[in-house]
Amino acid sequence: MNRSATEAWLADLQRRFGELLRTPLDASSGTFRAQTSRYAPPLLAAVQDHARERLAVYNRQYWFRLLTVMQTSWPLTARLLGMFHFNLHAQEFLLRNAPAHYDLHTITLGFDRYLADYLHGDSIDRGPRDPALPKAILLEAASIDAAFARVFHAPPAPTFDPRNYTPSELAQRKLVSSPALARIEERWPLIELRFALRDDISELAAAVPSQLTAAQCWALFRNAQGVANVRLAPLQARLYALLEHSPLGEALAQLEGEASPAARATLPEQTRTWIALGVANAFWVGIAD
């Protein structure tokens, strides 16, 4: 063959090999197996001896690598579903959203939206051994996993030092939230469950915790050890929410107006503590122009 024909043959071979790699694994037996019967005959002809078995190795490793990345990126979601059922949904997500980036974290983005859009009904099957999982819990777990990833992978941000501004500037201008900060409101104790399962290597579905009597809020923020968290008191969470939209002075005034008479007595001291905690943990990167 001449150069042009050789390049065309190689391009066609690479295309067929890429298609083979993305051949979905079959889970009907209860384990994920390569579907070698779906491999294209021209590609089989290009591989010497035991072509199906040789190519199946690449097919399996492609999917096992991607599914492992998905499990690592969505650990709480994976354990609530159980690894087998999680992998079913993860493979379908990756088939609908073909990986097209060298950063493996990037290929996992959007899985929470996929679950919200494509899983129908109020409960999700987890097999005969475990009761169905309420969809609301699954979506809350996915949003928590997404928040952890967003905080961990957020770009570096400048350090905010309130001493660089006058009291008038701080009161009249809005604080700019750090990209490495997330506030979460949960109806089930899922953040605590996420940490409890951190060193658990089981592939079985985790037990579903009971719903909280009242929603609770957390702040996730990045530090030198990774992603840290702190549970927020209701007024503390409200203050941080107000600061996302209003200057500090307006936020403090609104918070005081919303607080009960009993809470107002200690509110000035508490707000100083809450703002100091936010500054110490880089909740903000500066003030808006």
N, C-alpha and C positions, 0 to 999 in steps of 0.2 A: 504493500500500500504506500501511496505517496503521503507527504506530510499532512495535507489537508484531510485525506481520508482517515489517517491515523488519529488526528485530533478529533474528528467527528466520532470515530469509534470509541475513543476514550471518554468523550463527553457523554455519549449515550450509556456507556458502562457505569460511569459515576452517577448518572441520573437514576438508572435502574437500581444501583446499589443503595442510593439514598432512599428510594421508595421501599426497598426491602427492609432497611433498618427501621422504618416507620410502620411496618406491618404490625398491627396491634397483636398483643399476646392474648391467647385464649384462656379464659378463666373458668370455663364450664366444668372443669374437673375439680375445682376447688383450689387449684394452684395455677400460676401463670406459666403457660407453655407457648413455645413458638409454633405458629401455624405454617409449617413448611410447605403444605400443599398450595399455599397462596403465592409462593415465590415464582417469579417470571421465568419461563423455560429458557429464554436467551441468556439470562444471568447464570442459571444452573449449568448451561453448556460451557460457559466461560471458566468454570471452576473444575479442577481435576478431582476425581475420586471423592465420593461421599460429599457431594456438593451441598446437599440440603443440611447435613449435620454441621458442616463447616460454617455455612452462612447463618445457621441458627444461633451459633455462638455470638456472632456480632449483633444479631437481632435482639437476643435476650439481654446482652450487656448494655445495649443502647437504652432499652426500657428500664432495666434495673437501676442504671445510673440516674436516669431522670426521676424515677419514682423515689429513689433514696433522697434526692435533692428536695422533692416535694414534701416528703415526710419530715425532713430537717427544717424546712421553712414553715411548715404548718403543723407543729408537733401536737398542739392541743386538739386541733381538728382531727388529726390522724388517730389519736388515742380514743377520742370519743366515738369515732366510727369503727375502730378496729382496723388494723393495717390492711387486711384483705379488702374490705369494702372501701376504705380510703383509696387504695390503689385503683379500684375500679373507676371511681370518680376522677382520680388524678389522670389516669390514662385517657379517659374521654375528654377531659379538659385539654390535654396536650394534643390530642388529635384535632380538636377544634381550633387550637391556637398553636400552630406549628412553631417550634423553637427556631428563632432566627437571630440569636444574639450570642456572643461569646461568653457573656456573664451568665452563669447558671442561675443566679438569683433572679435575674430579669425575666427568665422564662416562667417563673412561678407567679409573677404579678397578675392579678385579676382573678385568681382562683376563688376568692370570696364572692366576687360579682357573678362568676359562673354558677356557684352553688345557689345564689339567690335567684338567678334567672332560669336555671334549667332543672332544679329539683322541685317537683310539684307535690302538692299535698302538705299536710301538717306534720307528718312524721316520716322518718327515713329508716329504711330497712337495714338491720345489722346482722341478719342471718337468724337461724332458728335458735341459737343459743342465747341471744341477748334480746331484750325488749327493744322495740323501735325507738329511735331517738327523735324527740320533738325537733322539728325544723328550726324553731326559734332558738333553741340552745345551740344547735350547730352553727347558725348564722352569727350568733353572738361570739362563739368560740373562734370562728374564722375572722371576725373583725378584730378580736384581741390578738390573734397571731399576726394579722396584717399590721396592726399598730406596733407590735414588737419589732417586726422587720423594718417598718418605716423609720422608727427611731434609730435602730442599729445602723442602717445604711444611709442615714441622712448625711448630707455634706457637712464639712467643718463649718463652724459659725464663729463670728467674733465674740469676745468676752464682754459682757455688759457690766459696767461699773457705775452705779448711780452717783458716785462721788464726782463724776465728770460733768454732772448737770446741776443746775440750780433747782431749788425746791419748786420754783414756779414752772420750770420746764417739765419736771417730773409730774406735777399735778395736772398740767394742761395738755400734755401730749400723750399719745397712746404708746404703751409698751409693745415692742415687736416680739412675738413668740419665736422661740427657737424651732428650727425644723426637726431637731432631735428631742422633741417633747410631744407627748400625746396624753390627752385626758380621756379616760374610759369610764363609762357608767355601765355597770353590770347588774343583771337581775338574778344571776346564779353565781356562786363563788368560784368562778372559772380561773381567775388569775392565781388564786391560791392552789387550785387543782393543777394548773400548768407547772408551777414550781414543784408540787408534790410528785408529779410524774417525770420530772427532769431526769432522774437517774434510773427510772423503771424501763427496762428493755423489753418488756412483754409486748407481744403483737396483738393481744386480745383487746377487745373494747373495754374502756374504763367504765366504771359505774357512774351513772348520772347523778350529780349532787342535787339536793333539794333546793327549791327556789328560795331566795332570800326573802325575809319578811318585808324588807325595804331595799330599794336599789342602793348600791354603794359606788363611790367614785374613787378612781385611782389616777395618779400621775405617773407616767412612764418617762424616763429621761436617761440619757446616755452619760456614763462616767467612765473612768479608766478601767473598770472591771467589766463593762458591757452595758446592759440595759438594767437600770435600777428602777425601783418602784416605791411609792409611798401612798398609803391609803389616806384619802382626804375626808375631813369633816364636811358636813353638808354646806355650811357657810363658807368654808375654805374653797370647796369646789365651785361654789357660786361666784366667789370673788375672782378666781382664775378665769371663769367663763366671761364675766363682765369685762375683764381686762383685755380680752381678745377683741372687743368692739368699742370700748370707751376709754377715754383718758383716765388716769389714776384717780384724779379728784372726783370725777363723775361716778366712777365705779364704786369708790368708797361711800359716797353719799347715797347711791342707790342701794348698796348693801345694807347700810344703816336703816334706810327706810323699810327694807324688807324684813329685817331682823325683828324678833319678838322683843318686847320691853325687857324681859329678863336677860336676853343675850346682849343687849346694847351696853350693859354695864362693863362687860369685859371685852367688848368688840375692838376698841382701839389697840389694846395690848395684843390681842389675837391677830389682828390684821398686820401689825408690825412683824410678828413672828412668822406669819405666812409669807409675807413679802420677802423677809430675810431668807427664808427657806428657798424660795424661788430664785433669788439672786445667787445664793450659795450653790445651787444645783443647775445654774445656767438655763432657767426656764425662758429667759429673754435675752435677746442679742443687742438691744438698743432701744431707742425711742423713735417714733415715726417723725419724718420731717413735716 
